[in-house]
Amino acid sequence: MPSKSVVVGSAVGLHARPAAIIAEAAGGLNSPVTINGVDAGSSLMIMTLGAKNGDSVEVAGEDPAGVDAIAALVERDLDAD
């Protein structure tokens, strides 16, 4: 299973707005993606991670393109958009 270690880029960490953006993107993928083992398609599950800005997380899934897409979102400051 492809995986990628990335650093959380959002200033607020993986909290409400960034988690919702990531979950929406993950929900549109053809295969499931996880962040530290939780479903990336669920904003609530993402928020339970308590990941803060600068924390390292593991994005994994069966589709390398899906992993790359979610990893890129995790690395961005989604609260600044």
C-alpha positions as YAML, in Angstrom:
chain: A
units: angstrom
residues:
- id: 1
  name: MET
  ca: [0.00, 0.00, 0.00]
- id: 2
  name: PRO
  ca: [1.57, 3.32, -1.04]
- id: 3
  name: SER
  ca: [2.12, 5.82, 1.76]
- id: 4
  name: LYS
  ca: [3.71, 9.19, 2.22]
- id: 5
  name: SER
  ca: [4.90, 11.00, 5.34]
- id: 6
  name: VAL
  ca: [3.98, 14.70, 5.25]
- id: 7
  name: VAL
  ca: [4.05, 17.69, 7.59]
- id: 8
  name: VAL
  ca: [0.76, 19.43, 8.46]
- id: 9
  name: GLY
  ca: [0.85, 22.87, 6.84]
- id: 10
  name: SER
  ca: [-2.35, 24.49, 8.15]
- id: 11
  name: ALA
  ca: [-1.71, 27.04, 10.90]
- id: 12
  name: VAL
  ca: [-4.63, 25.59, 12.90]
- id: 13
  name: GLY
  ca: [-3.57, 21.99, 12.25]
- id: 14
  name: LEU
  ca: [-6.07, 19.45, 10.97]
- id: 15
  name: HIS
  ca: [-9.02, 21.19, 12.57]
- id: 16
  name: ALA
  ca: [-12.52, 21.98, 11.24]
- id: 17
  name: ARG
  ca: [-11.98, 23.82, 7.95]
- id: 18
  name: PRO
  ca: [-8.85, 21.97, 6.77]
- id: 19
  name: ALA
  ca: [-10.38, 18.63, 7.82]
- id: 20
  name: ALA
  ca: [-13.56, 19.39, 5.86]
- id: 21
  name: ILE
  ca: [-11.59, 20.31, 2.72]
- id: 22
  name: ILE
  ca: [-9.48, 17.15, 2.96]
- id: 23
  name: ALA
  ca: [-12.52, 14.93, 3.65]
- id: 24
  name: GLU
  ca: [-14.40, 16.36, 0.67]
- id: 25
  name: ALA
  ca: [-11.43, 15.70, -1.62]
- id: 26
  name: ALA
  ca: [-10.94, 12.18, -0.22]
- id: 27
  name: GLY
  ca: [-14.63, 11.42, -0.68]
- id: 28
  name: GLY
  ca: [-14.27, 12.12, -4.39]
- id: 29
  name: LEU
  ca: [-11.49, 9.59, -4.89]
- id: 30
  name: ASN
  ca: [-12.01, 6.12, -6.35]
- id: 31
  name: SER
  ca: [-10.31, 4.35, -3.43]
- id: 32
  name: PRO
  ca: [-10.04, 5.01, 0.31]
- id: 33
  name: VAL
  ca: [-7.18, 7.04, 1.77]
- id: 34
  name: THR
  ca: [-6.18, 7.19, 5.42]
- id: 35
  name: ILE
  ca: [-4.30, 9.69, 7.54]
- id: 36
  name: ASN
  ca: [-2.50, 8.02, 10.46]
- id: 37
  name: GLY
  ca: [-4.87, 5.09, 10.00]
- id: 38
  name: VAL
  ca: [-8.16, 7.01, 10.08]
- id: 39
  name: ASP
  ca: [-10.53, 7.50, 7.14]
- id: 40
  name: ALA
  ca: [-9.53, 10.68, 5.29]
- id: 41
  name: GLY
  ca: [-13.10, 10.89, 3.96]
- id: 42
  name: SER
  ca: [-14.39, 11.78, 7.44]
- id: 43
  name: SER
  ca: [-13.65, 15.27, 8.76]
- id: 44
  name: LEU
  ca: [-14.59, 14.14, 12.28]
- id: 45
  name: MET
  ca: [-12.09, 11.28, 12.18]
- id: 46
  name: ILE
  ca: [-9.39, 13.63, 10.85]
- id: 47
  name: MET
  ca: [-10.03, 16.07, 13.71]
- id: 48
  name: THR
  ca: [-9.73, 13.27, 16.29]
- id: 49
  name: LEU
  ca: [-6.07, 12.95, 15.32]
- id: 50
  name: GLY
  ca: [-5.32, 16.27, 17.01]
- id: 51
  name: ALA
  ca: [-2.60, 16.93, 14.44]
- id: 52
  name: LYS
  ca: [-1.09, 20.40, 14.83]
- id: 53
  name: ASN
  ca: [0.87, 22.60, 12.45]
- id: 54
  name: GLY
  ca: [4.30, 21.05, 11.94]
- id: 55
  name: ASP
  ca: [3.25, 17.53, 13.03]
- id: 56
  name: SER
  ca: [4.19, 14.66, 10.74]
- id: 57
  name: VAL
  ca: [1.38, 12.36, 9.57]
- id: 58
  name: GLU
  ca: [1.24, 9.29, 7.33]
- id: 59
  name: VAL
  ca: [-1.10, 9.39, 4.32]
- id: 60
  name: ALA
  ca: [-1.79, 5.93, 2.85]
- id: 61
  name: GLY
  ca: [-4.08, 4.27, 0.32]
- id: 62
  name: GLU
  ca: [-4.23, 1.83, -2.56]
- id: 63
  name: ASP
  ca: [-4.05, 4.48, -5.31]
- id: 64
  name: PRO
  ca: [-0.75, 6.42, -5.42]
- id: 65
  name: ALA
  ca: [-2.44, 9.39, -7.13]
- id: 66
  name: GLY
  ca: [-5.03, 9.58, -4.35]
- id: 67
  name: VAL
  ca: [-2.30, 9.44, -1.69]
- id: 68
  name: ASP
  ca: [-0.42, 12.23, -3.47]
- id: 69
  name: ALA
  ca: [-3.56, 14.39, -3.77]
- id: 70
  name: ILE
  ca: [-4.45, 14.11, -0.08]
- id: 71
  name: ALA
  ca: [-0.82, 14.50, 1.01]
- id: 72
  name: ALA
  ca: [-0.60, 17.73, -1.00]
- id: 73
  name: LEU
  ca: [-3.68, 19.08, 0.80]
- id: 74
  name: VAL
  ca: [-2.32, 18.13, 4.22]
- id: 75
  name: GLU
  ca: [0.89, 20.05, 3.45]
- id: 76
  name: ARG
  ca: [-0.94, 23.25, 2.42]
- id: 77
  name: ASP
  ca: [-2.18, 25.96, 4.78]
- id: 78
  name: LEU
  ca: [-5.84, 25.32, 3.98]
- id: 79
  name: ASP
  ca: [-6.99, 27.90, 6.51]
- id: 80
  name: ALA
  ca: [-5.25, 30.65, 4.52]
- id: 81
  name: ASP
  ca: [-7.15, 29.95, 1.27]
...
